[in-house]
């Protein structure tokens, strides 16, 4: 009854196809069903030992992540954490420590939450995994999404550093989107300099071309 009333006054629409959906959902069943991860194909990235993404950074996953990051829909974190959970279940990496790629201060202030950390906090309610929020970003950096591919590496070089020693020598590095891989690779380099031996990168969307 309550649900019916809410959807009558506040109709909710699929982020991709505009079909009317339940107020608690973000994508309709068809759009959600077209995301068929986790992809088993690994991709290569410097300083990272193995890397996997859940699905390609394309519609409808792209719209879902963009709504999460840029349109103030923090609730999408639970859906993304379910995808990450499925990946961990499938790949079963040896590490039980997960390190988020950090959000810049500017992005944090703008969105009011740390995008990767929020996903990991949801995940840690489902499985026994320790979050090691050890990485941080120095100074100002331009959001990678606003730069041309060739400028992205320079933008993040020497931007990341460790707040303290990492808690484990074997970690999962997590980022929601990996496109060029410049950010994830720099984070991995810093972790390795800090004594980490083995890094598995998991991303919701991407797969370096
Ligand atoms: Zn749809």
Boltz pocket constraint, residues with backbone or C-beta under 6 A from the ligand:
constraints:
  - pocket:
      binder: B
      contacts: [[A, 14], [A, 15], [A, 16], [A, 17], [A, 18], [A, 19], [A, 27], [A, 28], [A, 29], [A, 30], [A, 31], [A, 32]]
      max_distance: 6.0
